[in-house]
Amino acid sequence: MSIYDTPVTLLDGTETTFKDWEGHLVLLVNTASECGLTGQYEGLQRLFDDYMMRGLFVIGMPCNQFGAQEPGSAEEIQQFCQANYGVTFPMLAKADVNGENAHQLYQIVKETPDAKGEAGDVQWNFEKFVISPSGEVIARFRPKTDPEDDEVIDLIEENLPI
């Protein structure tokens, strides 16, 4: 099964599949509104603004598994992201990323190792996965890696479809 066959629900409740982003470079990030790393939304939005016309989508998936740092409803999350960080990139419905109830999308991407060769569970909020336009997970960046880190930017620029 392709990653593009994975069903997803947008934060507004719209049901679709990951196929909506086929042919684009995707930076998938599990997010939280009350985390010490929440400020990364700024960099994620800048990446989306800077590269969306060349085929990059940043996609956030709120998750409340780490310190209960995403307790809000879909509406509260959307309002928080827009009001505080001007988020315009797609946000998926809140879901688990680890454990037996982990979203199917995360069951797939977690198999990808990070730069140290370590795969498995997501460590914390704001872990980043880069998915190529063909649907291959090509990189994993741990939570403390800034979205605008040179390594992330270089990988994005090397893999943009346009």
C-alpha positions in Angstrom: 0.0 0.0 0.0 1.2 3.5 -0.9 1.4 6.3 1.7 -1.0 8.1 -0.6 -3.7 5.5 0.1 -3.7 6.5 3.8 -7.0 8.1 4.9 -6.7 11.4 6.7 -9.1 13.9 8.2 -8.4 17.6 8.1 -8.8 19.7 11.2 -12.1 21.0 9.9 -13.5 17.4 9.7 -13.1 16.9 5.9 -12.1 13.3 5.2 -9.7 12.6 2.4 -6.5 10.7 1.7 -2.9 11.6 1.7 -3.2 11.4 -2.1 -4.2 15.1 -2.0 -0.4 15.8 -1.7 0.9 13.3 -4.3 3.5 14.9 -6.5 4.5 17.4 -3.8 7.3 17.4 -1.3 5.7 17.2 2.2 7.1 18.2 5.6 4.9 16.3 8.1 5.1 17.5 11.7 3.2 16.4 14.9 2.3 19.6 16.6 1.2 20.9 20.0 0.0 24.3 21.2 1.3 24.3 24.7 4.9 23.0 24.2 8.2 24.6 24.6 8.7 23.9 20.9 5.5 25.5 19.8 7.4 28.5 18.4 8.5 26.2 15.6 5.1 27.1 14.0 6.8 30.3 12.9 9.5 28.6 10.9 7.1 26.0 9.5 4.9 28.8 8.2 7.9 30.6 6.7 8.9 27.4 4.9 5.4 26.9 3.6 5.3 30.6 2.4 8.7 30.4 0.8 8.4 27.0 -1.0 4.7 26.3 -1.6 4.8 27.7 -5.1 7.6 25.2 -5.8 5.7 22.2 -4.5 6.2 22.0 -0.7 3.4 21.4 1.7 3.9 21.6 5.4 1.3 19.4 7.1 0.7 19.5 10.8 -0.9 16.8 12.9 -1.9 17.9 16.4 -1.1 15.3 19.0 -1.8 15.3 22.8 0.4 12.3 23.7 3.4 14.3 25.0 2.7 16.0 28.3 -1.0 16.6 27.3 0.3 19.7 25.5 -2.5 19.7 22.8 -5.7 19.6 24.9 -7.8 21.8 22.7 -10.7 21.0 20.3 -10.2 21.2 16.6 -11.7 24.7 16.6 -9.4 25.9 19.4 -6.3 24.5 17.7 -7.2 26.2 14.5 -7.8 29.5 16.2 -4.6 29.3 18.2 -2.5 28.5 15.1 -4.0 31.2 13.0 -4.1 33.9 15.7 -0.6 33.3 17.1 1.4 32.1 14.1 -0.6 32.9 11.0 -0.7 29.2 10.1 -2.1 28.6 6.6 -0.7 25.2 5.9 -2.9 22.2 6.1 -3.6 20.8 9.6 -4.9 17.3 10.1 -7.3 16.2 12.9 -5.7 15.6 16.3 -4.4 12.0 16.5 -2.0 9.7 18.3 1.4 9.2 16.7 2.7 6.4 19.0 1.1 3.3 20.5 -1.6 0.9 19.4 -3.9 3.8 18.4 -1.2 5.6 16.3 -2.6 7.1 13.1 -1.9 4.9 10.1 0.2 7.7 8.5 2.5 7.7 11.5 2.7 3.9 11.5 4.3 4.2 8.1 6.6 7.2 8.6 8.0 6.0 12.0 9.7 3.2 10.2 12.1 5.8 8.8 15.4 6.2 10.7 16.8 9.6 11.7 20.4 10.7 10.9 21.7 8.4 13.7 19.9 5.4 12.2 17.2 5.2 14.8 13.6 4.5 13.8 10.6 3.8 16.0 8.4 6.0 18.1 8.2 9.7 17.8 10.1 11.2 20.7 8.1 14.4 21.3 6.1 17.2 19.7 7.5 18.7 16.5 9.2 15.7 15.1 9.5 16.2 11.3 9.3 13.7 8.4 10.1 14.7 4.8 8.1 12.8 2.2 9.2 12.9 -1.5 6.9 13.7 -4.3 6.8 10.0 -5.1 5.7 9.1 -1.6 9.0 7.9 -0.1 9.9 9.1 3.4 13.3 10.5 2.8 14.3 12.0 6.1 13.4 12.3 9.7 14.3 15.2 12.0 13.9 15.0 15.7 11.9 17.6 17.6 14.7 20.0 18.6 15.8 20.4 14.9 14.6 23.8 13.9 12.4 23.7 10.8 14.7 26.3 9.2 17.9 24.4 10.0 20.3 24.4 7.1 20.1 20.6 6.8 16.3 20.8 6.5 16.4 23.6 4.0 19.0 21.9 1.9 16.9 18.7 1.8 13.8 20.6 0.8 15.6 22.5 -2.0 17.1 19.2 -3.4 13.7 17.5 -3.5 11.3 20.2 -4.7 9.3 19.1 -7.7 9.2 22.5 -9.3 
